[in-house]
Amino acid sequence: MARTPSGSNAYHHGDLRSALLAAADSLLEDRGVEGFTLRECARRAGVSHAAPAHHFKDVRGLLTAVAAGAFDRLTTSMHDRKALAPGDPLSQLQGAGEGYIAFALGEPQHFYLMFRCSVVNTEDEALSASGRAAFLELERPVAALHAVDDAMADANGNIDAVLLWSLVHGFAHLYLDGRVGRYSELDAATLAERVIGRTLTALGGHLPAKL
């Protein structure tokens, strides 16, 4: 997913934080977490190597902010796919799942970062809020499916929410790691659609008759 290019032009309005985040996104895409440094990020933003300290204490702080932004884009991806789907809960879950996988395959380095607890501050309020918003895109259709207000407070809803998150998250990781392609000739989008669809068909068949 393309974002604002980094470099000296990104800083000409004086928005150091935005310039650094744009540079960080670019650097992460190019080199991954292992090749990420504050010095290179500052260079790409066109500022001194000491500049990041004005907004981010250290590389962990910058990566935490990058992860929060990635969760926001994940939320948007799921929300947009749901907006294209019919309004019933199963179709909404199908859309959310496809949006989750599409984001992961489109931004693999960011996807890996978002769940790397060793390199981000999991106690950060902005990161926690962004992560929660993303999960709600899956949780809300599950709640509707079970006719409850809070899926995570419902015994069956809780299990189904975790099931569906595990499905799309696991699929994304396996595909990115090159494990799925060897077993299927389908492209990623088609395979994801069918895997999610079969799971939801099975799930819908075991719901109480009143739903």
N, C-alpha and C positions, 0 to 999 in steps of 0.2 A: 504494500500500500504506500503510495507516494505521499511524502510530507514536504513541508517547506524546506528548500535546500539550505544547507549550512554554509558557513564561510563568512568572509568579512562583510558582505552585503547584508547578512542577517542582523548585523549589529548597528546598522547605520541610524536606526531610530532610537538607539539607546536602551533597547529592551534586552538587557544582558541575560536574564533568566530564559527568555524565549529562544535567544540565539544559542545558548548552551544546550537547551533541550533538543533543538533541531539538530545541532551538531552531534549530540549524544545518540539520537535516533539513527542518524546516518552511520556513525561509527559502529554502533551495535549491529546494524544490518551487514556491514562490511566485514567485521572481525569477530562478532560474537562477544560473550561476556569475557572469555579468556584473553581476548586481545584489546579489551577496553581499558583506557587510561585517561585520567583527568588531563594530562598534558596534551595528548592528541586531541581530546575533545576541545580544549581551549584553542589549540592551533586551528582547528576546523572552524571554530566560531570567530576567529580573527582577533582574539584577545590574549592577554598575557597568561602565563601558566598559573598565576596566582589568582586570577579573576574568579574562577568557580567558587572559591571560598566565600565570596560575598553572598551567595545564595545557597550553596550546598557545602556542608561542613567537610565532606570527603566523598570519595567515589561511591560509597554505599548510599549516601544521601542522594546523589545524582541518579544512581540506578533505581532507587526507590521512586523518585519522581517520574522517571521514564516508565517504570512498571505501572504506576498509577494511570498514566496517560494511555498505556496499552490496554488496561482494563476498560477504560472509557471507550476506546475504539472497539473492543470486543462487545461491549454493551450495545453500541450502535449497530454493529454487524448483525447481532441477534435480533435487535428491535426492527431493523429494516427488513430482514427476511420474514419476520412475523407479520409485518404490515402487508406483505404481498400474499400471505396465506389466508385461507378461510378463517372465520372467527372461532370455530369449535376448538376445544382444548387440545385434541390430538393433532390437528393441523398446526396449531400454534406451537406445539412442542416440536413438530417436524421442522418448522421454520427456524425455531431457536437453535435446534441441534445443527442444522445445516449452516446457520450463521456462525456458530461456534467453530465448526470445522473449517469453514471458509477463511475465517480470521487466522486461525492457527497455521493453515497452509500458506496464507498470504504473507504472514509476518512471523516466520519460524523462530528467529532469534529473540524477538520480543516475547513470543509465546513461552519459550524456554525460560527466559528471565523471570516472567511473572510468577513462576512457582519455584524459583530458586531461593528458598528461605535463607540460605547461607550468605547471599550477597545483597539482600534487600532488608530493610527494617520492617518487619511484619507488625510492629506496634505503631507504625505511622498512621495517623488518622486519615489522611487523604488516600493512602493506599487501601486501608481497610474499607473506607466508604466506596471506593471505586470497585473493589472486589465484590462487595456486597451487592452493589447495583447490578453487576454482571450476573451474579448468581440468581438474582430475582427474576431475570428474564427467563430462566428455566423454572424457577420455583412457582411463579404465579400461574402458569398453565397447569402445573401439577395440582395446585390448590383448586383450580376450577374443575379439573378432572374429577376430583374427589369431593367437590361441593363443600369445601372448608375455606376458612379465611386465611389460615396459616398452614401451609403444607408441612413445614418442619415440626409443627406441634401435633400433627396427626400421625399416628403410628404407620399407616399404609402410605400416606403422602410422603413422609420422611424417607421411607425406603425407596419409593419411586423416584424422588428427586435425586437421591444419591445414585441410584441405578442409572438414570439418564445422564447425569454428569459424568459418571464413570465411563459410560458408553462413548460419549463424544470426545471426552478427554483422552481416553485410551486409544480410540481410533486415530485421533490426530497424531499422537505420539508414535504409534506403530507405523502410520503412513510416512511421517517425516523421517523415521529411522530406516525406511526402505523395507520394512517387514511385510507390509500388506501387498504391495505390488506384485510380488513373486507368486501370490496365490490367486490373483484376479487380473483379467485383461481389461476390466472396466476402468474408466478414468475416475479420479478421486471424487468428483462431485456426484457422479452417478452411483458409485459404490456407497458413498456416505448416505445418499438419499435412500437407497434400498435397505441398507443395514438399519438405519433409524426407523424406516417405515415398517419393517418386519417386527422390530422390537415393540413399536407402538401398537401394531395390530395385535400382538400377543398380549400386551398390557391391557388394551381396551377390552379384549375378550374375557378378562378376569375381573372386570369391575362389577359392582353390584348392579342388578337388573334395573334399579330405579334411576341409574345414571345413563 
